[in-house]
Amino acid sequence: MPEAAAQLLARIESGQANTPEELDELWAGLPTVRVEEILGSWRGGELPTGHPMDGQLEQVGWHGKTFLSPTEVQPLVCRTADGELYSNAELGKGEASLWHVEFRGEVTASMVYDGQAVIDHFKRIDDNTLMGIMNGKSSLVRDKHFYFYLVRD
């Protein structure tokens, strides 16, 4: 296992705070992924950096993402108080799609939101875990990226 992957898994396990610079360095050490490799359901969590979004997804019951096909993506799968999963298309301003997008000089699977100028880029930590970086023109990520991870459901 690459050193970057081992460090990220340890950070996910501990829930420790990170700096964007630390996470950017670990991101650089991970392999890219292809769209077809990430299809399916994923549970999500954040890699806290002090970003304004830290903790907000938990407050809305965020469970993760579902990549049904390259053109059918549920970016904000949330859980009701009763435990039922649903796609929160209102919060996400629609759904999304998957594309191969160049980010930081590498082409990797990326999720493009339908209704907002936001792109989530993904790299492989291991066969069942991805690191994500939320990027775009939205006020959510214009000045700072939001870092998260996904674990195959």
N, C-alpha and C positions, 0 to 999 in steps of 0.2 A: 504494500500500500504506500503510495506517495506520502511524503512527510506532510504536505499541505492537507491531504485528506485526513490523516491521523490527528492533526492539530484541530481541524474543524470539527471532527466527531467529538473530541474532548471538550471543545467550546460549547457545542450543542448540549452535551451531557451536563455540563456544569452550569449553563445559563449565564456564564460570566459576561461582563460588559466588555466591549471591544472598541477599538478605534477604527474608523474607516480605512486608515492606512494599513493596519494589521490585516483587515479582511481583504483589502485590495491585493496585498502581497500573497495571501493564501489563494485567492481567486486565480492569480497568475500561474500558480503551480498545479492547477486542476486541468483535466482533459475536457475538451468540448464534448457536446452530445448532439445527436441528430434527432429531429422531430419524431421519427418512428420509434426511437428508443424510449421515449418518455410518455407514450400514450398510456392512459389508465387513470386511476384515482390516487391522489396524494394528500397526506396530512401535512400541515404546515406549521412553522414556528418562526419566530424572529431571531435574528442575531443582533442583540441590542447594541446601539452605538450612541444613544442620546438623541437619535433622530426624532423629530416631532411625531412621527407615526408609531414610535415604540409604545406598545401597550394598547394601541387603538384597535387593532384587529381582534385581539382577545375580547375587548369590550363588545364587539358586534357578533361574537360567537363564531369567529372564523375557524373553520375546520381545515381547509386546504383548497386544492384546485383539482378539477377533473378535465383531462384531455381526452375527449371522446374520439376525436379525429382532428386532423390538421385545421379544419374549418369550424369545428364545434368544440369550443372550450368554455368551461365554466370557471372563471378566474377567482370568484369569491364564493366558495361553497361554505355556508354557515350552518350552525346547529341551532335549532329552536330550543326553548326552555324544556320542551318534552323530549329532546334528543334527536329529533328528525332533521335530516340534512336537506338543504335546499340551496339553489343558486340565487344569490342576492344580486340579481341583475340591476336593481335600482341603485344600490350602493356602488356597483362597478360601472354604472352608466352603460349598461349593455353587457354583452358577452365578449369573446375574444377569439383569436385564431393563432396558430403556430406557424412560424416562418424560420428559415435559416437567415440570421442577420449578423453582419459584422459588428463586433463590439470590441474595442481595444485591440484591433488588429487580428482578431480571430473570428471565424464564422461558427456560430453555435445556435442551438435551438433557442428561440425567443418567442415570447407570447406578446402579441400586439392587441391592446384593448380596442374594442370597436368604437367606444364613445368618448375616449379621452386620449390625450397625447402621452401615453405611458406604455413602455415596453419593459417586460421582465425578461432578463437574459439568464440562461441556465448553464451550469457546468456540473460534471459528475464528481461527487465525493466518493461514492462506491456504487455498486449495482442497484441499491435501493434508496440512495440519498442524493439529492441535488442541492447545490448552492444556487441562490438566486440573487440578482441585483436588479432592483427597480430603478428605471432610468426614464427620462423623458422631459417634456416641456411643462408638464403639470406643476402647479405650485407645490404639490406634495414632494416632488423630487427635483425641482429645478436647481436648487442650491446644494443639495446633498442627496446622495443615493440612499435607498433603504435596502438593507440586507436581510435575507431570510433563507430558510432551508425547507425542503420538502422531503418527506419519507413516504415511500410507496405504501399505499393502504393495503 
